[in-house]
Amino acid sequence: MRTPTTPGVGILLLDTRFPRVLGDIGNKDTWPFPVRYKTVDGATPEAIVQGDPRELLGAFVAAAQELIREGVQGITTTCGFLSLLQDDLKSSLAVPVATSALMQIPLINALLPPAKRAGVITISRNSLSTAHLLAAGAPIDTPVIGTDGSLFSTAILGNSPELDTAAAQVEIRTAAQELCQRHPDIGALVLECTNMPPYAAAVAKATGLPVYSIYSFVSWFQSGLRPRIF
């Protein structure tokens, strides 16, 4: 039941043990507003990114319904690959659902100058398919680069208890620069992975472009669920 102090946003956590550093969606201190978490048992990074998350739909719905009973007004998740569950979750739940940072792509494209478009940095280019983009409402020709094989991707997908954040920043920044070199028409970047926001500022500085992530998406989401009182 909702109370005046109940968080507006409920966050479905993957079943993880890797460090949730400041800026990561799973660190409560990342948010300038209260959030509520619920872990989806069995939803490991490998199962969601390299498997088919639709096989765990029932577990996601059950966890979301628990959060709704606890009073949250909207549901988000901790993996951009869960765009595949967007339609099923919003059809099963009685509150707004924002599964993936990729859902920002259509709006970003609408904001950019003519002949410019958003590009995506993902934790696994090998796994991100046109189905994920279509489920997010994004063009299937959206430029994408992955950090496949990096220390960052290996740690997150392997659910390692250790994460070299300095190396991760270099790897993600380098991927962003390479993507922009390949596609000079990129006018903004979207970080698919919800563990990448700690490095967004470094990416923006290196590329000179706006950088959007699950942090920007959920901050916007919250602003509608709980409008600021002026």
C-alpha positions, -999 to 999 in steps of 0.1 A, spaced: 0 0 0 13 34 -10 22 59 18 36 94 16 71 80 20 68 51 -5 93 54 -34 77 61 -67 101 39 -87 104 1 -82 135 -14 -97 137 -51 -107 172 -62 -99 190 -90 -118 204 -118 -96 239 -104 -92 269 -102 -70 292 -78 -89 299 -44 -72 272 -18 -75 294 13 -76 280 48 -73 262 56 -105 251 20 -110 213 16 -111 216 -9 -82 233 15 -58 205 34 -39 229 63 -34 229 68 -72 194 83 -70 184 117 -56 151 102 -47 141 70 -29 137 38 -49 126 3 -39 144 -28 -51 133 -64 -57 156 -91 -69 144 -115 -96 158 -149 -86 175 -167 -114 178 -137 -136 216 -137 -139 234 -114 -163 242 -144 -185 206 -156 -185 193 -122 -196 220 -110 -220 231 -142 -235 199 -162 -231 162 -154 -236 147 -132 -208 112 -141 -220 117 -175 -203 118 -157 -170 88 -134 -177 67 -150 -149 94 -143 -123 97 -107 -135 59 -102 -133 57 -117 -98 85 -95 -85 70 -64 -101 36 -72 -85 53 -74 -51 67 -40 -56 33 -26 -67 17 -41 -36 44 -23 -16 32 10 -32 55 19 -61 39 38 -90 62 26 -118 86 -3 -127 120 -3 -143 147 -29 -146 185 -33 -144 193 -44 -179 187 -28 -213 182 -62 -229 149 -64 -210 133 -43 -237 121 -77 -249 98 -78 -219 84 -43 -223 51 -52 -240 45 -83 -218 52 -64 -186 31 -34 -194 3 -57 -203 6 -76 -170 10 -47 -146 -12 -19 -135 15 8 -135 38 24 -161 68 3 -171 102 15 -184 124 -15 -190 153 -3 -210 175 28 -217 171 19 -254 136 33 -252 151 68 -252 164 64 -288 132 76 -307 130 107 -285 167 115 -288 165 111 -326 136 136 -327 157 161 -308 188 159 -329 197 181 -359 188 168 -394 211 139 -405 222 132 -369 211 101 -349 217 83 -317 243 55 -314 244 28 -287 271 13 -265 262 -21 -252 278 -47 -230 274 -73 -257 271 -65 -294 270 -102 -301 238 -104 -281 220 -72 -289 196 -80 -318 172 -61 -340 145 -76 -318 158 -56 -288 159 -24 -308 124 -30 -323 110 -37 -288 124 -4 -277 109 14 -307 144 22 -321 154 20 -358 170 -13 -366 199 5 -384 209 23 -352 247 23 -349 258 -1 -321 292 -10 -306 298 -34 -278 324 -38 -251 325 -76 -258 356 -93 -244 366 -63 -222 373 -65 -185 341 -47 -179 319 -71 -199 337 -101 -185 331 -90 -149 295 -81 -154 284 -110 -175 305 -134 -154 289 -119 -123 323 -114 -107 326 -100 -72 353 -77 -84 352 -49 -109 381 -27 -121 363 6 -125 393 25 -139 397 -1 -167 360 -1 -173 360 37 -179 388 34 -204 371 5 -222 337 22 -225 352 56 -234 373 39 -261 343 21 -275 324 54 -277 352 70 -296 355 41 -320 317 42 -327 318 79 -334 347 74 -358 328 47 -377 296 68 -378 302 106 -381 265 111 -382 261 102 -345 248 132 -325 242 115 -291 250 83 -274 229 59 -254 244 35 -228 223 3 -231 239 -12 -200 226 -1 -166 261 -6 -151 276 20 -175 263 53 -161 293 57 -137 313 63 -169 289 85 -188 307 118 -179 340 104 -192 323 94 -225 307 128 -229 340 145 -223 358 122 -248 333 125 -276 318 160 -270 283 144 -273 253 142 -251 252 108 -233 219 92 -222 215 62 -199 192 44 -175 200 72 -151 186 99 -174 156 76 -183 146 68 -147 152 104 -136 126 114 -163 103 85 -153 104 96 -117 96 132 -126 63 121 -139 55 96 -112 63 121 -84 62 157 -99 83 182 -80 63 205 -57 73 241 -65 
